[in-house]
């Protein structure tokens, strides 16, 4: 039994938490979030619509028009990893609204008075956001097979794709949690979420190479974690997929982003209950 499950009416100690205790508590939070997804199959179905539309409609039109040069791979092969990263982003970026609902329902207060550390609570939320994105990966892979995209099926590549999807979605879910802690209302959050999603998506290499962007946008793209997620997915997912950066660098940037955002969110999380 984890410390979260042994909830007590006193706040958690400020002393450092052992790594194993932190991981167990984080997994308890994440598993609770995943059970919500298992009990709501309609959410899985609705999440499948957007990536399929991007691949079948947008991708096919752009591939036929041949207006974007993608080097050694066809445009559909180039686009598929971007669609996977985009669908995971769109799902994760609105993860924070669920935390606001938890505040309104009193669930957040129960978390905060448990012996689990703030870091464990936030890490659990981040892990849940990352694991939920694997549903998007399954949908995109299924659509890619039906369309005829040239995928890599080696086990290391599949494991790498899963890792990159989880890290990227975990980072954006944590960023969403930070936004929720700052704005604290559903109405403000929805507005800001819409504003943030489009710049992150279009200022990345998801649907066109960075080399086609104007200089000022290239600078932003190189600072955008989504660019590194797409870059790693393109190399790991597509047979002969191009890569701008080394895969270890992509993964290091994504993992570092998660660590920094979890640290920030851990300090802001209690503010949401005030």
Phi, psi and omega in degrees: 000132181275168181293334177293323181285340176261046185305135178239163184281012179243151180293158181292150179295149180278358180290155180302144182260135178298144182304319181294318179298317180298316181295319180295317179294319179298319180293326177299315178296315182297317181296326177295320178294321181292328177296328176298319180294320180294331181273359181227074182297338179295329178296321178298317181295316182292328178291339182283340187290312187298309179297326178295318178297318180297319181285313187283320184266293183300311183299316181295320179295313181293325178295321179289326183285335177056039182265347181245121179279122183240019173072232189279353180241154176290165185295323180297320176295321179294322187283325188306313177297325178294322178293321177298313179296321181294317181292324175293321177298310183299326178288316185286327188292340178256014179297329183296334182294331177293327178292323177294320175299319178298322177298315182292331181270356179089359181291321181301319180297324178294321176300315188289335179267002177282161178290351180294143180288160176299323179298320179293320179297313181291319178299323177296319176297317180297316180298319178298316177299322179291315182292326178298330181291344177295335174298318178297321180298318179298316181297314181295318178298318179297314178296322181296321178296316181293327181281335180099026178286142185277094184265156172265135184243009177295144183302315179301324179293317180295318177296319178298318178299314180299317180297315182293320178298314182295315181297314181297312180293324178298319178296314181288329175295320178291321175300320177297321178296320178298316178300317179298321179293332181277312186275324169069001175230151182295320183296313178296321182297316182299318180295314181291323178301318178295321181293322184282327188295312185296314177299320179298320183287308185286337176267045176218179180266026185294318186240355175203154180294151179299329183297341180275350183279153170296159186305315183295326180284330176298322178300314179296320181298322180290343177263355186271119179302331180297327178300318182288327176294313179297318182299315179293318179297321181296320180287323184275332190265325189255136176293113183078018182295136180286153179221131179278323182242161171296143181301319177302325177293317178304312183293321179297319179296316181294316180294319178297322178298318179298315182298314181296315182292323177296320178297318179292313182297328180297327179282328184271338187307314180297336181297332183295334182275351184282000000 
